[in-house]
Amino acid sequence: MYKTTGFVSFFLRRLTGLALVVYLFLHMWVIGSANAGEEAFNDRLDFFQSDFFKLMEIALLAAVVYHAFDGIRLLIVHYFDVTDQRKSMFYAVFVVSAILTVVGGLPIFLYMLE
């Protein structure tokens, strides 16, 4: 199929954007349950404290970090006209995002194991 870095960047940017929108609605759903009372809020919050959702927090971290750094990359490419370095900048964004996800996700993962 498509294997260019431009397509991969486009696809990941759309995927992470959708993930952030889904998270936003879930977040509003949990916070909105505070209007139903303390017990309803705590029940809904407890649902999201499972190990599965801890792993999803790491995925959310990956989505936020990649989406942010790829957005900065796009701004640099657009405003500074460095189209010749698009491919290497994509790889740099991907590596930096992976490193920051591991560094930020490791404490979440270790807390989950306790």
GROMACS elastic network, one bead per residue, 0.5 to 0.9 nm:
[ bonds ]
;  ai    aj funct       b0    kb
    2     5     6  0.88708   500
    2     7     6  0.65284   500
    2     8     6  0.78586   500
    3     6     6  0.83379   500
    3     7     6  0.67945   500
    3     8     6  0.68545   500
    4     7     6  0.53908   500
    4     8     6  0.63758   500
    4     9     6  0.85979   500
    4    87     6  0.88305   500
    5     9     6  0.58870   500
    5    10     6  0.83758   500
    5    86     6  0.83864   500
    5    87     6  0.62179   500
    5    90     6  0.69463   500
    5    91     6  0.83518   500
    6     9     6  0.51381   500
    6    10     6  0.60712   500
    6    11     6  0.85637   500
    6    86     6  0.81734   500
    6    87     6  0.77187   500
    6    90     6  0.82510   500
    7    11     6  0.59949   500
    7    12     6  0.84779   500
    8    11     6  0.50982   500
    8    12     6  0.60235   500
    8    13     6  0.83792   500
    9    12     6  0.52258   500
    9    13     6  0.59411   500
    9    14     6  0.85464   500
    9    70     6  0.76813   500
    9    90     6  0.72098   500
   10    13     6  0.51919   500
   10    14     6  0.62488   500
   10    15     6  0.85960   500
   11    14     6  0.52348   500
   11    15     6  0.60609   500
   11    16     6  0.85606   500
   12    16     6  0.59108   500
   12    17     6  0.82430   500
   12    63     6  0.86876   500
   12    66     6  0.82677   500
   12    67     6  0.79924   500
   13    16     6  0.52960   500
   13    17     6  0.59714   500
   13    18     6  0.86103   500
   13    63     6  0.86138   500
   13    66     6  0.77847   500
   13    67     6  0.58444   500
   13    70     6  0.73251   500
   13    71     6  0.82985   500
   14    18     6  0.61763   500
   14    19     6  0.85895   500
   14    67     6  0.87766   500
   15    18     6  0.52152   500
   15    19     6  0.62247   500
   15    20     6  0.87081   500
   15    63     6  0.83110   500
   16    20     6  0.61414   500
   16    21     6  0.86400   500
   16    60     6  0.84058   500
   16    62     6  0.84777   500
   16    64     6  0.72253   500
   16    66     6  0.76495   500
   16    67     6  0.61641   500
   17    20     6  0.51420   500
   17    21     6  0.63301   500
   17    22     6  0.87464   500
   17    63     6  0.77167   500
   17    64     6  0.85022   500
   17    67     6  0.70302   500
   18    21     6  0.50703   500
   18    22     6  0.62155   500
   18    23     6  0.85637   500
   19    22     6  0.51387   500
   19    23     6  0.61539   500
   19    24     6  0.86034   500
   19    60     6  0.74244   500
   19    63     6  0.71375   500
   20    24     6  0.60927   500
   20    25     6  0.87542   500
   20    60     6  0.73580   500
   20    63     6  0.72309   500
   20    64     6  0.73209   500
   21    25     6  0.64076   500
   21    26     6  0.87032   500
   22    25     6  0.52928   500
   22    26     6  0.62592   500
   22    27     6  0.85505   500
   23    26     6  0.50390   500
   23    27     6  0.59470   500
   23    28     6  0.85308   500
   23    60     6  0.79338   500
   24    27     6  0.50546   500
   24    28     6  0.61968   500
   24    29     6  0.85719   500
   25    28     6  0.50726   500
   25    29     6  0.60723   500
   25    30     6  0.87014   500
   26    30     6  0.62798   500
   26    31     6  0.86189   500
   27    30     6  0.52708   500
   27    31     6  0.61478   500
   27    32     6  0.83070   500
   28    31     6  0.50898   500
   28    32     6  0.56380   500
   28    33     6  0.84177   500
   29    32     6  0.50976   500
   29    33     6  0.63335   500
   29    44     6  0.89209   500
   30    33     6  0.53110   500
   30    34     6  0.74279   500
   30    41     6  0.67596   500
   30    44     6  0.62287   500
   30    45     6  0.66174   500
   31    34     6  0.57104   500
   31    35     6  0.82316   500
   31    41     6  0.73485   500
   31    45     6  0.88089   500
   32    35     6  0.59414   500
   32    36     6  0.78996   500
   32    41     6  0.81299   500
   33    36     6  0.52896   500
   33    37     6  0.71242   500
   33    38     6  0.84016   500
   33    40     6  0.62452   500
   33    41     6  0.50714   500
   33    42     6  0.88080   500
   33    44     6  0.75054   500
   34    37     6  0.53341   500
   34    38     6  0.61380   500
   34    39     6  0.84900   500
   34    40     6  0.69445   500
   34    42     6  0.83986   500
   35    38     6  0.81158   500
   35    40     6  0.86095   500
   35    41     6  0.80424   500
   36    39     6  0.79975   500
   36    40     6  0.59821   500
   36    41     6  0.71373   500
   37    40     6  0.55322   500
   37    41     6  0.63071   500
   37    42     6  0.87233   500
   38    41     6  0.51436   500
   38    42     6  0.60895   500
   38    43     6  0.85502   500
   39    42     6  0.51458   500
   39    43     6  0.60654   500
   39    44     6  0.85867   500
   40    43     6  0.51176   500
   40    44     6  0.61809   500
   40    45     6  0.85067   500
   41    44     6  0.52663   500
   41    45     6  0.60643   500
   41    46     6  0.85495   500
   42    46     6  0.59436   500
   42    47     6  0.85756   500
   43    46     6  0.51513   500
   43    47     6  0.64066   500
   44    47     6  0.52108   500
   44    48     6  0.69365   500
   45    48     6  0.53736   500
   45    49     6  0.67219   500
   46    49     6  0.51452   500
   46    50     6  0.75737   500
   47    50     6  0.65410   500
   47    53     6  0.87339   500
   48    51     6  0.85688   500
   48    52     6  0.83079   500
   48    53     6  0.57476   500
   48    54     6  0.80617   500
   49    52     6  0.81738   500
   49    53     6  0.63064   500
   49    54     6  0.68847   500
   50    53     6  0.54559   500
   50    54     6  0.64710   500
   50    55     6  0.89745   500
   50   112     6  0.87442   500
   51    55     6  0.64028   500
   51    56     6  0.86166   500
   51   112     6  0.63626   500
   51   113     6  0.86742   500
   52    55     6  0.52834   500
   52    56     6  0.63352   500
   52    57     6  0.88054   500
   53    57     6  0.61011   500
   53    58     6  0.86841   500
   54    58     6  0.66863   500
   54    59     6  0.88372   500
   54   108     6  0.69125   500
   54   109     6  0.73450   500
   54   112     6  0.68183   500
   55    58     6  0.51572   500
   55    59     6  0.64348   500
   55    60     6  0.86470   500
   55   105     6  0.86394   500
   55   108     6  0.80821   500
   55   109     6  0.72830   500
   55   112     6  0.85585   500
   56    60     6  0.59949   500
   56    61     6  0.84838   500
   57    61     6  0.61270   500
   57    62     6  0.85813   500
   57   105     6  0.80844   500
   57   108     6  0.79804   500
   58    62     6  0.62646   500
   58    63     6  0.86481   500
   58   101     6  0.72184   500
   58   102     6  0.85590   500
   58   104     6  0.78560   500
   58   105     6  0.51957   500
   58   106     6  0.84973   500
   58   108     6  0.71977   500
   58   109     6  0.79523   500
   59    63     6  0.61859   500
   59    64     6  0.86608   500
   59   101     6  0.83637   500
   59   105     6  0.84999   500
   60    64     6  0.61264   500
   60    65     6  0.85288   500
   61    64     6  0.51780   500
   61    65     6  0.60727   500
   61    66     6  0.84631   500
   61   100     6  0.87798   500
   61   101     6  0.62756   500
   61   104     6  0.75398   500
   61   105     6  0.72894   500
   62    65     6  0.52734   500
   62    66     6  0.59860   500
   62    67     6  0.83072   500
   62    97     6  0.68863   500
   62    98     6  0.73070   500
   62   100     6  0.80239   500
   62   101     6  0.52583   500
   62   102     6  0.85934   500
   62   104     6  0.89741   500
   62   105     6  0.84189   500
   63    66     6  0.53256   500
   63    67     6  0.58377   500
   63    68     6  0.83600   500
   63    97     6  0.88778   500
   63   101     6  0.89287   500
   64    67     6  0.52320   500
   64    68     6  0.59986   500
   64    69     6  0.85583   500
   65    68     6  0.52695   500
   65    69     6  0.61525   500
   65    70     6  0.84158   500
   65    96     6  0.87779   500
   65    97     6  0.56815   500
   65    98     6  0.85457   500
   65   100     6  0.73918   500
   65   101     6  0.71967   500
   66    69     6  0.52975   500
   66    70     6  0.58419   500
   66    71     6  0.83056   500
   66    93     6  0.71669   500
   66    94     6  0.69795   500
   66    96     6  0.84435   500
   66    97     6  0.52661   500
   66    98     6  0.80843   500
   66   101     6  0.88160   500
   67    70     6  0.52636   500
   67    71     6  0.60309   500
   67    72     6  0.86843   500
   67    97     6  0.89407   500
   68    71     6  0.51329   500
   68    72     6  0.63646   500
   68    73     6  0.87029   500
   69    72     6  0.50151   500
   69    73     6  0.61429   500
   69    74     6  0.86261   500
   69    93     6  0.60331   500
   69    94     6  0.84997   500
   69    96     6  0.83575   500
   69    97     6  0.72775   500
   70    74     6  0.61573   500
   70    75     6  0.86215   500
   70    89     6  0.89758   500
   70    90     6  0.74534   500
   70    93     6  0.62626   500
   70    94     6  0.82354   500
   71    74     6  0.50673   500
   71    75     6  0.62898   500
   71    76     6  0.87013   500
   72    75     6  0.50620   500
   72    76     6  0.62398   500
   72    77     6  0.86424   500
   73    76     6  0.51323   500
   73    77     6  0.61576   500
   73    78     6  0.85407   500
   73    86     6  0.82994   500
   73    89     6  0.68798   500
   73    90     6  0.74891   500
   73    93     6  0.74148   500
   74    77     6  0.50725   500
   74    78     6  0.59930   500
   74    79     6  0.84491   500
   74    86     6  0.87384   500
   75    78     6  0.51261   500
   75    79     6  0.58648   500
   75    80     6  0.79246   500
   76    79     6  0.54531   500
   76    80     6  0.54333   500
   76    81     6  0.73449   500
   76    82     6  0.72886   500
   77    80     6  0.56843   500
   77    81     6  0.52632   500
   77    82     6  0.50464   500
   77    83     6  0.58087   500
   77    84     6  0.89412   500
   77    85     6  0.81471   500
   77    86     6  0.69224   500
   77    89     6  0.89157   500
   78    81     6  0.54548   500
   78    82     6  0.74759   500
   78    83     6  0.79189   500
   79    82     6  0.82794   500
   80    83     6  0.86156   500
   81    84     6  0.84116   500
   82    85     6  0.57612   500
   82    86     6  0.70022   500
   83    86     6  0.52698   500
   83    87     6  0.85603   500
   84    87     6  0.76844   500
   84    88     6  0.87687   500
   85    88     6  0.54670   500
   85    89     6  0.59563   500
   85    90     6  0.85490   500
   86    89     6  0.51109   500
   86    90     6  0.60937   500
   86    91     6  0.87719   500
   87    90     6  0.51292   500
   87    91     6  0.64719   500
   87    92     6  0.87092   500
   88    91     6  0.51365   500
   88    92     6  0.61532   500
   88    93     6  0.86262   500
   89    93     6  0.60976   500
   89    94     6  0.85064   500
   90    93     6  0.51200   500
   90    94     6  0.61349   500
   90    95     6  0.86520   500
   91    95     6  0.61140   500
   91    96     6  0.85185   500
   92    95     6  0.51955   500
   92    96     6  0.60288   500
   92    97     6  0.83608   500
   93    96     6  0.52016   500
   93    97     6  0.59012   500
   93    98     6  0.84521   500
   94    97     6  0.51370   500
   94    98     6  0.61153   500
   94    99     6  0.86623   500
   95    98     6  0.50642   500
   95    99     6  0.61630   500
   95   100     6  0.86027   500
   96    99     6  0.51473   500
   96   100     6  0.61174   500
   96   101     6  0.84515   500
   97   100     6  0.52061   500
   97   101     6  0.59788   500
   97   102     6  0.85902   500
   98   101     6  0.50737   500
   98   102     6  0.62160   500
   98   103     6  0.86141   500
   99   102     6  0.52207   500
   99   103     6  0.61559   500
   99   104     6  0.85268   500
  100   103     6  0.50025   500
  100   104     6  0.58765   500
  100   105     6  0.80778   500
  101   104     6  0.51509   500
  101   105     6  0.54975   500
  101   106     6  0.80996   500
  102   105     6  0.50311   500
  102   106     6  0.57169   500
  103   106     6  0.56433   500
  103   107     6  0.76993   500
  104   107     6  0.64560   500
  104   108     6  0.74217   500
  105   108     6  0.51942   500
  105   109     6  0.61276   500
  105   110     6  0.86146   500
  106   109     6  0.50388   500
  106   110     6  0.60428   500
  106   111     6  0.84833   500
  107   110     6  0.50693   500
  107   111     6  0.60117   500
  107   112     6  0.84681   500
  108   111     6  0.51470   500
  108   112     6  0.61612   500
  108   113     6  0.88076   500
  109   112     6  0.50108   500
  109   113     6  0.64147   500
  110   113     6  0.51390   500
  110   114     6  0.66477   500
  111   114     6  0.53499   500
